[in-house]
Amino acid sequence: MGQKSLDDLGELQRAVIEIIWDLGAGSVHQVRKRLVRRKKPAYTTVLTAMQKLEKAGWLRHRAQGKSYLYLPTRTREQAGARSVRKFVERMFGGDAVLMFQHLMRESKMTDAELRELRKMAEQKRKENKK
């Protein structure tokens, strides 16, 4: 699987992978039909983007009749987690505590959000004890 994060993808590639995640799997025609742009890219442009995503490890394909059906190799959540890790590394030297400290200082968090964070911290603490 390729090591690029979602942030490293171009605009068209990102749009394509988002469509594939929404569909679960899709052909070039289905993806092209769902692209929201002022001018629809050519079929071959979308095909090339999907082939590059496959080469980079984002997609795989299987034959379906005379065409290919492309499927994601990782979930949206997995890709998002990688992007967050890269962001924390780049902006906070990999220190998640520094990131949370920054968020706590700079964000106006509601009581409900703070309760949710506390609940998540308690759950993580229980998992770490196992």
N, C-alpha and C positions, 0 to 999 in steps of 0.2 A: 504494500500500500504506500502511496506517495506521502511525503512528509509535509506538504504544503498545508497551511492553515486556510481557513475560509477567507481570511483577510488578504491572502496572497493571490486570490483568483481575480480575474478581470471581471468587468461588469456583466458581459454576456455569459461567461462561465458561471458566475454566481447566480444569475437569473435562471440558468438552465438547471443547476443543482437544486435550487429552491423549488422549481416546478416538478422535478423528479421526486423530491421529498413529498410534495403535496399529492402527487399522483400515486406514489409507491413504485411505479415503473412507467416508462413511456417510450414511444417511438419518436423519431426525429419530427415527424409530421405533428404528433400530439404536442410536443414541446413548442414547436414553431407556432402552432395555433394559439397557444396560451401566452406567448411572449407579448408583453404590453410595451409597445414602442410606437413612436410616431410613424416609423417606416419599418415594416417587417423585414428582418434579415432574410437573405436567400436561404433556401433549403440547404445548400452546400455549406453555407456559413454556420448554420446551426449544427450540421453534421460534423464539421471540423471541430467546433467547440466541444461537442460530445465525445469525439474521438480523443481530443486532448485531455478531457476529464478522465476518460478511461485509462489513457496512458499514465496519467498522474495518480491513478489509484482511487479516484472518486467514484467511478462508475464501472460496471461490468455489463456485458450484454449476453443475450441468448436469442437464438433465431426464433422468430414467430412468423411462420409463413415465409413470404419473400422479403421480409424486413427484419430488423433487429429491435428487440425490446431492451431498453437500458434500465438497469437497476442500480440503486446506490449501494456502495460498499460500506458506508458508515451512516449512522443516523445524524439528524440535525443536532441532537444533544451531544453526541460525540464530537462533532465538528466544532460546536460552540464551546465545549470544554477545552478543546485544544486552543482555540482563539483566546479564551480567558487566561489560560496558562501562559501563553506567549505575551499577552498584555501585562500580566502581573510581573513576568520576568523583565520585560522591557521598561515598564514604568516604576516598578517598586523593587527591582533587583531580586525578584522571586519571592519576596517576603509578603505573604498574604496578610499577615497581621498589620503591616504598614498600610496596605490597601484598605483594610477594614477600619483602621484608625482614621484614615483620610475620609472615608465615606461617613463615618460617625460624626466627624467634625463639620463636614461640608454639607451634609444632607439634613433636611428637615424631615425627620422620621416620625411617623405617627405612633401612638401607643400600640396599635395593632401590629405595625411592622416590627417594633421592638420586641413584642411578645413572640412574634414568629421567629425572629432571630434567636431569642433565648431558647425557644423550643428546638430549633435546629441545632444549637450548641449543645443542649442536653442530649439530644439523640446521638450526636457525634461522640460525645463523652461516653455514652453507653456502648457504642460500637467499638471504641478504642479499648474498653475494659475487657472485651471478649477475647 
